[in-house]
């Protein structure tokens, strides 16, 4: 009886030992997996290292720009003149007059910004408001080489300019397709905020097709034109000095050029930055380099974002589009047969839901380009071909 009891006791102890060993092995395995995960997070190919790789591939294409401006200020000076005269009673009295003089003062100031190398010939794209009115332009490369730059040409409607340096061993940036961007997509922002060259920040694309953004030129009335209205909005921090820098996607491609920020006061960043889409930058820089300036497309109509309710087969369907509100006589739109009240829903097979998309597609199309519009007119679907005309420039572009 005692032998049977001892045998059962030994078997129970063996089972408890086996369970304890198994538990220890599981704990060791879990700990090892945790360490392996932590190691993977810092290993090459992890997200943080990918960003480092993007920076290494792009940073040599970003430059810092310093422009020396000559600013003239005019002020009116009123001088009081006291002249003694004799009145009709023979007494001396003081006759006071004023004299107004205009005095002009010339002040030398500097403007700082960023730029992106677009070809190995030394062409660099930046914002026009960075170099507008500059007497001299200096470019500093990522390797700290300094070069004098000349203005090739500009486009006030897009707030873009191309400057050129004569240098060797330049790395041109790669440009992506900005029409394929999505809200929430991660991006990096390259620039020189407050003249701190080589700076990089991170964020996402907050919105697309932003328009009605009020931008006023400080040194050139050209920048007050009705201009680009199809911005990419991002929350990647961008402060003064980052204008002309690059918004870059996770494929190391430039998808936009920094243009402006929504200031929270004293010029500080408040989480709202606006960049010019890369597709439009590519159009503008091509024509500036080729022709010294840009002739924008024009259609001759006014439009607004709208929608229409369609009742088909007993079902209600809402269709978004751009409603034509006015058509200019003898314009390209009138020739194509576009009428007031038409709702444009697609252009070249791509849906459009905001007027900024349509107007900028026309503005950044070369004169003579044929655009295929799909529209609704009184519930009927129409396909119309629009031949883009040339838009008259009220101001001559700088060369």
C-alpha positions as CSV (number, residue, x, y, z in Angstrom):
1,X,0.0,0.0,0.0
2,X,2.8,2.4,0.9
3,X,4.7,1.5,-2.3
4,X,1.6,2.4,-4.4
5,X,1.3,5.7,-2.6
6,X,4.9,6.6,-3.2
7,X,4.6,5.7,-6.8
8,X,1.7,8.0,-7.4
9,X,3.4,10.8,-5.5
10,X,6.5,10.5,-7.7
11,X,4.3,10.6,-10.9
12,X,2.6,13.7,-9.7
13,X,5.9,15.4,-8.9
14,X,7.2,14.5,-12.4
15,X,4.1,16.1,-14.0
16,X,4.5,19.3,-12.0
17,X,8.1,19.5,-13.0
18,X,7.2,19.0,-16.7
19,X,4.6,21.8,-16.4
20,X,7.1,24.1,-14.7
21,X,9.7,23.5,-17.4
22,X,7.2,24.1,-20.2
23,X,6.1,27.4,-18.6
24,X,9.7,28.6,-18.3
25,X,10.3,27.7,-22.0
26,X,7.2,29.6,-23.1
27,X,8.3,32.7,-21.0
28,X,11.7,32.6,-22.6
29,X,10.3,32.3,-26.1
30,X,8.0,35.3,-25.5
31,X,10.9,37.4,-24.2
32,X,13.0,36.4,-27.1
33,X,10.3,37.4,-29.6
34,X,9.9,40.7,-27.9
35,X,13.6,41.4,-28.2
36,X,13.5,40.3,-31.8
37,X,10.7,42.7,-32.5
38,X,12.6,45.5,-30.9
39,X,15.6,44.7,-32.9
40,X,13.6,44.6,-36.1
41,X,12.2,48.1,-35.4
42,X,15.8,49.5,-35.5
43,X,17.0,47.2,-38.3
44,X,17.5,48.4,-41.9
45,X,14.2,48.4,-43.8
46,X,12.2,49.6,-40.8
47,X,10.0,52.7,-41.2
48,X,12.4,55.1,-39.4
49,X,15.4,53.8,-41.5
50,X,13.3,54.2,-44.7
51,X,12.8,57.9,-43.9
52,X,16.6,58.2,-43.4
53,X,17.1,56.5,-46.8
54,X,14.7,59.0,-48.4
55,X,16.5,61.9,-46.9
56,X,19.8,60.6,-48.2
57,X,18.4,60.2,-51.7
58,X,16.8,63.6,-51.8
59,X,18.8,66.1,-49.7
60,X,21.5,66.8,-52.3
61,X,18.7,68.1,-54.6
62,X,17.6,70.7,-52.2
63,X,19.3,74.1,-52.1
64,X,19.2,77.3,-50.0
65,X,18.5,80.6,-51.7
66,X,19.5,84.1,-50.6
67,X,18.2,87.0,-52.6
68,X,19.4,90.6,-52.1
69,X,16.6,93.1,-52.7
70,X,16.6,96.8,-53.3
71,X,13.5,98.2,-51.8
72,X,12.4,101.8,-52.4
73,X,10.1,103.5,-50.0
74,X,8.4,106.8,-50.7
75,X,7.2,109.2,-48.0
76,X,5.7,112.7,-48.1
77,X,7.4,115.3,-45.9
78,X,5.4,118.4,-45.0
79,X,7.4,121.5,-44.1
80,X,6.0,124.5,-42.2
81,X,7.1,127.9,-43.5
82,X,6.6,131.0,-41.4
83,X,6.9,134.3,-43.3
84,X,6.6,137.7,-41.7
85,X,4.4,140.3,-43.6
86,X,2.8,143.6,-43.1
87,X,-0.9,143.7,-42.8
88,X,-3.1,146.6,-43.9
89,X,-2.7,148.3,-40.5
90,X,1.1,148.3,-40.9
91,X,1.7,145.7,-38.3
92,X,4.1,142.8,-38.8
93,X,2.3,139.4,-38.7
94,X,3.4,135.9,-39.4
95,X,2.0,134.2,-42.5
96,X,2.3,130.3,-42.3
97,X,2.3,128.0,-45.3
98,X,3.1,124.4,-45.8
99,X,5.3,122.7,-48.4
100,X,4.9,119.1,-49.3
101,X,8.0,117.2,-50.6
102,X,8.3,113.6,-51.7
103,X,11.4,111.8,-50.6
104,X,12.5,108.3,-51.8
105,X,14.6,106.1,-49.6
106,X,16.5,103.0,-50.9
107,X,16.9,100.1,-48.5
108,X,18.9,96.9,-49.1
109,X,17.3,93.8,-47.6
110,X,17.6,90.1,-48.0
111,X,15.1,87.3,-48.7
112,X,15.7,83.7,-47.8
113,X,14.1,80.6,-49.3
114,X,14.7,77.1,-50.7
115,X,14.8,75.5,-54.1
116,X,14.9,72.2,-55.9
117,X,17.4,71.2,-58.6
118,X,15.5,70.0,-61.6
119,X,18.3,69.1,-64.0
120,X,22.0,68.6,-64.1
121,X,22.4,71.8,-66.3
122,X,21.9,73.8,-63.1
123,X,18.3,74.8,-63.3
124,X,16.6,75.3,-60.0
125,X,12.8,75.8,-59.3
126,X,11.7,78.1,-56.4
127,X,8.9,80.5,-55.6
128,X,8.8,83.8,-57.4
129,X,8.2,85.6,-54.1
130,X,11.6,84.4,-53.0
131,X,13.6,86.0,-55.8
132,X,11.2,88.6,-57.1
133,X,12.9,92.0,-57.5
134,X,16.3,90.5,-56.5
135,X,19.5,92.4,-57.4
136,X,21.6,89.3,-56.7
137,X,20.8,85.7,-56.1
138,X,23.1,83.3,-54.2
139,X,22.5,79.5,-54.1
140,X,24.0,77.3,-51.4
141,X,24.1,73.5,-52.2
142,X,23.8,70.7,-49.7
143,X,27.6,70.3,-49.7
144,X,28.0,74.0,-48.8
145,X,29.2,75.1,-52.2
146,X,28.1,78.7,-53.0
147,X,27.1,79.9,-56.5
148,X,25.7,83.1,-58.0
149,X,22.5,82.5,-59.8
150,X,20.6,84.2,-62.7
151,X,16.9,84.4,-63.2
152,X,15.8,82.3,-66.2
153,X,12.1,83.2,-66.1
154,X,9.0,83.1,-63.9
155,X,5.3,82.6,-63.9
156,X,3.5,85.0,-61.6
157,X,0.2,83.0,-61.8
158,X,1.9,80.0,-60.3
159,X,4.3,81.9,-58.0
160,X,7.2,79.9,-59.6
161,X,10.5,80.9,-60.9
162,X,13.6,79.1,-62.4
163,X,17.1,80.3,-61.5
164,X,20.3,78.8,-63.0
165,X,23.8,78.2,-61.6
166,X,26.9,77.0,-63.4
167,X,28.1,74.1,-61.4
168,X,29.2,70.4,-61.8
169,X,28.2,67.2,-60.0
170,X,24.6,68.3,-59.4
171,X,21.9,65.8,-58.4
172,X,18.5,66.5,-59.9
173,X,15.4,65.6,-58.0
174,X,12.9,63.1,-59.3
175,X,9.3,64.4,-59.7
176,X,6.3,62.2,-59.1
177,X,2.7,62.3,-60.4
178,X,0.7,64.6,-58.1
179,X,-2.6,63.5,-59.5
180,X,-2.2,60.1,-57.7
181,X,-1.9,61.5,-54.3
182,X,-4.3,60.6,-51.5
183,X,-5.4,62.3,-48.3
184,X,-3.5,60.6,-45.3
185,X,-0.5,59.8,-47.4
186,X,2.8,60.2,-45.5
187,X,5.2,62.9,-46.8
188,X,8.5,64.6,-45.9
189,X,9.1,68.3,-46.2
190,X,12.6,69.6,-47.2
191,X,13.6,73.2,-46.8
192,X,15.6,75.9,-44.9
193,X,13.2,77.3,-42.3
194,X,14.7,80.4,-40.7
195,X,17.8,79.8,-42.8
196,X,18.5,76.4,-41.2
197,X,19.5,74.6,-44.4
198,X,19.1,70.9,-44.7
199,X,16.0,70.7,-42.5
200,X,13.5,67.8,-42.9
201,X,10.0,67.5,-41.3
202,X,7.4,64.8,-41.5
203,X,3.6,64.8,-41.9
204,X,0.7,63.7,-44.1
205,X,-1.3,65.1,-46.9
206,X,-4.2,66.8,-45.1
207,X,-6.3,67.8,-48.1
208,X,-6.2,68.1,-51.9
209,X,-7.5,70.8,-54.3
210,X,-7.5,73.6,-51.8
211,X,-8.5,76.9,-53.4
212,X,-9.6,80.5,-52.5
213,X,-6.2,80.9,-50.6
214,X,-5.4,84.6,-50.3
215,X,-1.8,85.2,-51.2
216,X,-0.4,88.7,-51.6
217,X,3.0,89.6,-53.0
218,X,5.1,91.8,-50.7
219,X,7.5,93.1,-53.3
220,X,5.8,92.6,-56.7
221,X,2.2,93.5,-57.7
222,X,2.4,90.6,-60.2
223,X,1.8,88.2,-57.3
224,X,-1.6,89.7,-56.7
225,X,-3.0,88.2,-59.9
226,X,-5.8,85.7,-59.9
227,X,-3.5,82.7,-59.7
228,X,-3.0,79.1,-58.8
229,X,-5.9,77.6,-56.8
230,X,-5.3,73.9,-56.6
231,X,-3.0,73.5,-53.6
232,X,-2.0,70.4,-51.7
233,X,-2.5,70.9,-48.0
234,X,-0.1,69.3,-45.5
235,X,0.6,69.3,-41.8
236,X,4.3,68.7,-42.3
237,X,5.9,71.7,-40.4
238,X,7.1,74.4,-42.8
239,X,8.2,77.8,-41.5
240,X,9.5,81.0,-43.3
241,X,12.5,80.1,-45.4
242,X,11.0,76.8,-46.6
243,X,9.3,78.5,-49.5
244,X,10.5,76.8,-52.7
245,X,11.4,73.6,-50.8
246,X,10.1,70.1,-51.7
247,X,7.2,68.0,-50.5
248,X,8.4,64.4,-51.0
249,X,6.5,61.1,-51.0
250,X,7.7,57.7,-49.6
251,X,9.2,56.8,-53.1
252,X,11.7,59.7,-52.8
253,X,9.8,61.7,-55.5
254,X,8.9,65.4,-55.3
255,X,5.1,65.7,-55.4
256,X,4.9,69.4,-54.6
257,X,6.8,72.7,-54.1
258,X,6.3,74.6,-50.9
259,X,4.4,77.8,-51.4
260,X,2.8,79.3,-48.2
261,X,1.6,78.5,-44.7
262,X,-1.4,79.5,-42.6
263,X,0.3,81.5,-39.9
264,X,-0.8,81.3,-36.3
265,X,0.8,84.6,-35.5
266,X,4.3,86.1,-35.9
267,X,4.8,83.9,-39.1
268,X,4.9,80.7,-37.1
269,X,3.5,77.4,-38.5
270,X,0.1,76.4,-37.3
271,X,-0.3,73.0,-39.0
272,X,-1.6,74.2,-42.3
273,X,0.9,74.4,-45.2
274,X,0.2,74.7,-49.0
275,X,2.3,73.3,-51.8
276,X,2.0,73.6,-55.6
277,X,1.4,70.1,-57.2
278,X,4.3,68.6,-59.0
279,X,2.5,68.1,-62.3
280,X,1.9,71.9,-62.6
281,X,5.5,72.6,-61.5
282,X,6.7,70.4,-64.3
283,X,4.5,72.2,-66.9
284,X,5.6,75.6,-65.8
285,X,9.4,74.9,-65.5
286,X,9.4,73.2,-68.9
287,X,8.0,76.3,-70.6
288,X,10.2,78.7,-68.6
289,X,13.3,76.8,-69.6
290,X,12.2,76.4,-73.2
291,X,10.5,79.8,-73.8
292,X,11.5,82.0,-70.9
293,X,7.9,82.3,-69.7
294,X,4.5,80.6,-69.7
295,X,1.4,81.1,-71.7
296,X,-1.5,79.6,-69.8
297,X,-4.6,77.9,-71.2
298,X,-8.0,79.6,-71.2
299,X,-11.5,78.5,-72.0
300,X,-13.7,81.6,-71.5
301,X,-16.2,80.4,-68.9
302,X,-16.9,80.7,-65.2
303,X,-17.9,77.8,-63.1
304,X,-18.7,76.7,-59.6
305,X,-18.8,73.4,-57.7
306,X,-22.3,72.0,-57.8
307,X,-24.4,68.8,-58.1
308,X,-27.5,67.5,-59.8
309,X,-30.3,65.1,-58.8
310,X,-31.1,62.4,-61.3
311,X,-34.2,60.3,-61.1
312,X,-33.7,57.1,-63.1
313,X,-35.6,53.8,-62.7
314,X,-37.4,55.1,-59.6
315,X,-34.1,55.9,-57.9
316,X,-32.6,59.2,-56.8
317,X,-28.9,59.7,-57.7
318,X,-26.7,62.6,-56.7
319,X,-24.0,63.6,-59.2
320,X,-21.2,66.0,-58.2
321,X,-19.6,68.2,-60.8
322,X,-18.8,71.8,-61.9
323,X,-21.7,74.0,-63.0
324,X,-21.1,76.5,-65.8
325,X,-22.3,79.9,-64.6
326,X,-21.2,82.1,-67.5
327,X,-19.8,81.7,-71.0
328,X,-17.9,84.5,-72.8
329,X,-19.0,85.2,-76.4
330,X,-16.6,84.0,-79.1
331,X,-14.5,82.1,-76.5
332,X,-13.1,78.6,-76.8
333,X,-16.0,77.4,-74.6
334,X,-18.6,79.0,-76.8
335,X,-17.0,77.5,-79.9
336,X,-17.1,74.0,-78.3
337,X,-20.8,74.4,-77.5
338,X,-20.7,74.7,-73.8
339,X,-23.7,76.5,-72.3
340,X,-24.7,78.0,-69.0
341,X,-26.2,75.4,-66.7
342,X,-24.1,72.5,-68.1
343,X,-22.6,70.3,-65.3
344,X,-19.1,69.0,-66.2
345,X,-18.5,65.7,-64.4
346,X,-15.3,64.4,-66.0
347,X,-12.3,65.6,-68.0
348,X,-10.3,63.2,-70.2
349,X,-12.1,60.3,-68.4
350,X,-11.1,61.5,-64.9
351,X,-13.9,62.6,-62.5
352,X,-13.8,66.2,-61.3
353,X,-15.8,67.4,-58.3
354,X,-14.4,70.8,-57.6
355,X,-14.1,73.8,-59.9
356,X,-10.4,74.3,-58.9
357,X,-9.6,70.9,-60.5
358,X,-11.2,71.9,-63.8
359,X,-9.9,75.5,-64.0
360,X,-6.3,74.5,-63.2
361,X,-6.4,71.6,-65.6
362,X,-7.3,74.2,-68.3
363,X,-4.8,76.9,-67.0
364,X,-1.9,74.4,-67.0
365,X,-2.7,73.0,-70.5
366,X,-0.8,74.5,-73.5
367,X,-2.9,76.5,-75.9
368,X,-4.2,74.2,-78.7
369,X,-4.6,71.2,-76.3
370,X,-7.8,69.2,-76.9
371,X,-9.6,68.3,-73.7
372,X,-12.5,65.9,-73.7
373,X,-15.3,66.9,-71.3
374,X,-18.2,64.7,-70.2
375,X,-21.2,66.7,-69.0
376,X,-24.8,66.6,-68.1
377,X,-27.3,68.9,-69.8
378,X,-30.9,68.7,-68.6
379,X,-30.3,65.1,-67.5
380,X,-28.7,64.0,-70.8
381,X,-25.0,62.9,-71.0
382,X,-22.9,64.8,-73.5
383,X,-19.3,64.5,-74.7
384,X,-17.7,67.7,-75.9
385,X,-14.2,68.5,-77.1
386,X,-12.7,71.8,-75.9
387,X,-9.7,73.3,-77.7
388,X,-7.8,75.3,-75.1
389,X,-7.1,78.9,-76.1
390,X,-4.2,81.2,-74.9
391,X,-4.9,83.4,-71.9
392,X,-3.9,87.0,-72.2
393,X,-1.2,88.0,-69.7
394,X,-1.9,91.4,-68.1
395,X,1.7,91.5,-66.9
396,X,4.8,90.4,-68.8
397,X,6.7,87.6,-67.0
398,X,10.1,88.5,-65.7
399,X,13.0,87.2,-67.7
